[in-house]
Every structure is written in structure tokens, then in C-alpha cells.
């Protein structure tokens, strides 16, 4: 992927702006959850559209502290375990309660993201949602991949603080090679300047 073709990453204020905006609109909980699954879990549009409740719930039918993404939901054979950010987990718990009440919920066959007309959605619908949200908020150069790139960039900055490495990020995001993960990371000229000053 060439530099000019990559989706822009989101700053913390932009993440907060998008999240607050989505929650305040129609289908706010669902849409905010879609956004958070991208920016806080690094999921692709296809993975968000295919995510089932059995992949986020434990054996007691409660939202777990991780996503057990299967190969069916992921790109290629990139099924994996992804720790759930607390904000995503909170939203999923709330969304699960709604789905149980109103949609004839079946944990084995129900999807996390559904529309008013359908019990599931498509990856193209998710892509279109992101495109519409970012356009409405004036975030130029952002797409459904912006959240994933943001997740990879931000975790790469912090992973060494918890004793991890880029390999851990590669596993979380389901890349077959470390080089792919590295291409997603946005460089930071301020950090580059600071590290040179430390020499």
C-alpha cells in the first residue's frame, strides 16, 4: 500500500468527537460500537460485519473480556484473540441486553451488528457508514480503515511499555507478516526528533 493511498489516522480529540457524535444520533449505541470495534480493537469492516455474539461472549452467555475472532469472520485465515477495551466491552454489554429483549436473540446465530431490516449487515454497508460519518464530520482522507490504522499506530507506541513487541500487535490484528503491520504504522516526526535529542 503506497503512502498516498493509506487512510489517515485519528487523533484522540477526533476519536472523542466521532464517538460522541455517533452516540448522540439515531442507532447511537450500535454505531458507536461499530466505531469502537475499529479504533479500539483494530477490526476490519468485514470482521465488524461478521462478528457474532458467540465470538464475544463466554460459556455463560456474558460478554467476555476478549473477542475470539474465528476464521469465518476474519480475512483469510486470520482468526485470533483480541483483548476487549473497557469502552467496547461496556457498549457490547448494553447492546447484548437490547438484542436479548427485542430480537429473538440466539447467541449461536446472532450477529453483533444488525440493521432495522436485517439480522446482519455486509462489509460494504460498514464501509459506507464510516464514509458517511467522516464526511459529515469533515474528516478528509479517513475511511473504514482509519480506525484500524489508528489502533495499530497507537498500540505500537505503547506495546514496549507493557513488555510486548510488534509481533504481539501483528497477532492481534491478524497480519500474516510483520512487514504488513509495519506499513500500517503512522510515523511521528515529533517522536523521531525527541529520540535523536536523546543521543
C-alpha positions as CSV (number, residue, x, y, z in Angstrom):
1,X,0.0,0.0,0.0
2,X,1.6,3.3,-1.1
3,X,1.9,6.2,1.3
4,X,-0.6,8.3,-0.7
5,X,-3.2,5.6,-0.6
6,X,-3.3,4.9,3.2
7,X,-6.2,6.1,5.2
8,X,-5.4,8.9,7.7
9,X,-5.2,8.0,11.4
10,X,-7.4,9.7,14.0
11,X,-6.1,11.9,16.9
12,X,-7.5,11.4,20.4
13,X,-9.7,14.5,20.0
14,X,-11.0,13.2,16.7
15,X,-11.8,9.8,18.2
16,X,-13.7,11.5,21.0
17,X,-15.5,13.8,18.6
18,X,-16.6,10.8,16.3
19,X,-17.6,8.7,19.3
20,X,-19.7,11.5,20.9
21,X,-21.3,12.4,17.6
22,X,-22.3,8.8,16.9
23,X,-23.8,8.2,20.3
24,X,-26.0,11.3,20.0
25,X,-27.6,10.2,16.8
26,X,-30.1,7.5,15.7
27,X,-28.8,4.0,16.4
28,X,-26.2,5.6,18.5
29,X,-25.2,2.6,20.6
30,X,-24.8,0.4,17.6
31,X,-22.9,2.9,15.5
32,X,-20.6,3.9,18.4
33,X,-19.9,0.3,18.9
34,X,-19.0,-0.2,15.3
35,X,-16.6,2.7,15.5
36,X,-15.0,1.5,18.7
37,X,-14.5,-2.0,17.3
38,X,-12.5,-0.4,14.6
39,X,-10.5,2.1,16.6
40,X,-10.1,0.2,20.0
41,X,-9.9,-3.4,18.6
42,X,-8.5,-2.9,15.2
43,X,-11.2,-4.8,13.4
44,X,-11.6,-4.6,9.6
45,X,-15.0,-3.7,8.1
46,X,-15.6,-7.3,7.1
47,X,-14.8,-8.5,10.6
48,X,-17.2,-6.0,12.2
49,X,-20.0,-7.0,9.8
50,X,-19.4,-10.8,10.5
51,X,-18.8,-10.5,14.3
52,X,-21.2,-12.9,16.1
53,X,-22.2,-12.8,19.7
54,X,-20.7,-16.3,20.3
55,X,-17.3,-14.7,19.5
56,X,-17.6,-12.0,22.2
57,X,-19.5,-14.0,24.9
58,X,-18.2,-16.6,27.3
59,X,-19.8,-20.0,28.1
60,X,-22.3,-18.3,30.4
61,X,-23.5,-16.1,27.6
62,X,-22.0,-13.0,29.1
63,X,-19.7,-10.5,27.3
64,X,-16.2,-11.8,27.8
65,X,-13.0,-9.6,28.2
66,X,-11.8,-10.7,24.7
67,X,-13.0,-11.4,21.2
68,X,-12.4,-14.9,19.9
69,X,-12.5,-14.0,16.2
70,X,-12.9,-17.1,14.1
71,X,-11.5,-17.6,10.6
72,X,-15.1,-17.3,9.3
73,X,-15.3,-13.7,10.4
74,X,-11.8,-12.7,9.6
75,X,-9.9,-12.0,6.4
76,X,-8.3,-15.3,5.1
77,X,-7.2,-17.5,8.0
78,X,-6.5,-14.6,10.4
79,X,-8.8,-15.7,13.3
80,X,-7.3,-14.5,16.5
81,X,-7.9,-13.5,20.1
82,X,-8.3,-9.7,20.7
83,X,-8.5,-8.2,24.2
84,X,-11.6,-6.0,24.6
85,X,-11.1,-2.4,25.6
86,X,-13.3,-1.4,28.5
87,X,-15.3,1.0,26.5
88,X,-16.0,-1.6,23.8
89,X,-17.0,-4.1,26.5
90,X,-19.3,-1.7,28.2
91,X,-21.1,-1.0,24.8
92,X,-21.3,-4.7,24.0
93,X,-22.9,-5.5,27.4
94,X,-25.5,-2.8,26.7
95,X,-26.1,-3.9,23.1
96,X,-26.4,-7.5,24.2
97,X,-29.2,-6.6,26.7
98,X,-31.1,-4.9,23.8
99,X,-30.6,-7.8,21.4
100,X,-31.9,-10.2,24.0
101,X,-35.0,-8.2,24.6
102,X,-36.1,-7.2,21.1
103,X,-34.6,-9.5,18.5
104,X,-35.4,-13.1,19.5
105,X,-31.8,-13.4,20.4
106,X,-29.9,-16.7,19.8
107,X,-26.2,-16.5,20.9
108,X,-25.2,-19.1,18.4
109,X,-26.7,-17.5,15.3
110,X,-26.9,-13.8,16.1
111,X,-24.6,-11.0,14.8
112,X,-23.4,-8.1,16.9
113,X,-24.2,-5.6,14.2
114,X,-27.7,-5.7,12.6
115,X,-29.9,-3.2,10.8
116,X,-33.5,-2.4,11.4
117,X,-34.4,-4.5,8.4
118,X,-32.0,-7.4,8.7
119,X,-30.4,-9.6,11.4
120,X,-27.0,-8.9,9.9
121,X,-25.1,-6.5,7.7
122,X,-22.4,-6.5,5.0
123,X,-18.9,-5.2,4.9
124,X,-19.8,-2.7,2.2
125,X,-22.5,-1.3,4.5
126,X,-19.9,-0.8,7.2
127,X,-17.6,0.9,4.7
128,X,-20.4,3.2,3.6
129,X,-21.3,4.0,7.2
130,X,-17.7,5.1,8.0
131,X,-17.5,7.1,4.8
132,X,-20.7,8.9,5.7
133,X,-19.7,9.7,9.3
134,X,-16.3,11.0,8.4
135,X,-17.7,13.1,5.5
136,X,-20.3,14.6,7.8
137,X,-17.6,15.5,10.4
138,X,-15.2,16.9,7.8
139,X,-12.5,14.3,8.4
140,X,-10.8,14.2,5.0
141,X,-8.8,11.2,4.0
142,X,-10.4,9.0,6.6
143,X,-12.1,5.7,5.7
144,X,-13.3,2.4,7.4
145,X,-9.5,1.6,7.6
146,X,-8.7,4.7,9.7
147,X,-9.7,3.1,13.0
148,X,-7.6,0.0,12.3
149,X,-4.6,2.1,11.3
150,X,-5.1,4.3,14.4
151,X,-5.2,1.1,16.6
152,X,-2.1,-0.3,15.1
153,X,-0.2,3.0,15.3
154,X,-1.2,3.7,18.9
155,X,-0.6,0.2,20.2
156,X,2.9,0.2,18.5
157,X,3.8,3.3,20.5
158,X,2.8,1.7,23.8
159,X,3.5,-2.1,23.4
160,X,7.1,-1.9,24.8
161,X,5.7,-0.2,28.0
162,X,4.0,-3.5,28.9
163,X,6.8,-5.8,27.8
164,X,5.4,-6.6,24.4
165,X,6.7,-6.2,20.8
166,X,5.4,-5.5,17.3
167,X,4.9,-9.3,17.0
168,X,2.1,-9.0,19.6
169,X,0.4,-6.3,17.6
170,X,0.8,-8.4,14.4
171,X,-1.0,-11.3,16.2
172,X,-3.8,-9.0,17.5
173,X,-4.6,-7.6,14.1
174,X,-4.2,-10.8,12.1
175,X,-1.5,-9.9,9.7
176,X,0.4,-12.7,8.1
177,X,3.7,-10.8,8.1
178,X,5.3,-8.3,10.3
179,X,6.1,-6.1,7.3
180,X,2.4,-5.6,6.7
181,X,1.9,-4.4,10.3
182,X,4.8,-2.0,10.0
183,X,3.3,-0.5,6.8
184,X,0.2,0.4,8.8
185,X,2.1,2.4,11.4
186,X,2.0,6.2,11.0
187,X,5.4,7.7,11.6
188,X,5.7,10.5,14.1
189,X,8.2,13.3,13.3
190,X,8.0,14.7,16.8
191,X,9.0,11.3,18.3
192,X,11.8,11.0,15.8
193,X,13.1,14.4,16.8
194,X,12.9,13.5,20.5
195,X,14.7,10.2,20.2
196,X,17.5,11.9,18.2
197,X,17.8,14.5,21.0
198,X,18.4,11.6,23.5
199,X,21.6,10.6,21.7
